[in-house]
């Protein structure tokens, strides 16, 4: 009986954890080895390296990495696995940082968002679009 209860509670915790895996917040960054996924598990966002290079890019792919549909830092790859994806310090943009915390790529949509005091999230939707949303006003900006 105790084993069954543990198993059910573990499944419950896994389900809760997977529900939040489609969103990046100011307190939840994505490291190089991590991904987020759309709620229907059709799309993932994370770091990848194309075949025959060690350069690291942030992209969105459909089902597997062989189907990359969008790349953030196409012009500025990261040279190692120290990169992170997070919300900017002023809480207005999604950014990709290298290991030195230098901005490699930014969504640059801050002019449409309310203020740096608001809560901004980035969500990977079931359509494969990445959306930056200001939670107080509901203003949304499509990134990809």
Secondary structure, DSSP 8 states (H G I E B T S, - for coil): -HHHHHHHHHHHHHHHHHHTTTEEBTTB-EETT-EEE-TTSSEEEEEE--TT---BEEEEEESSTTSEEEESSTTS-BSSS--EEEE-TTSS-EEEE-TT--EEEE---GGGS--TTS-EEEEE-TTS-EEEEETTT--EEE--
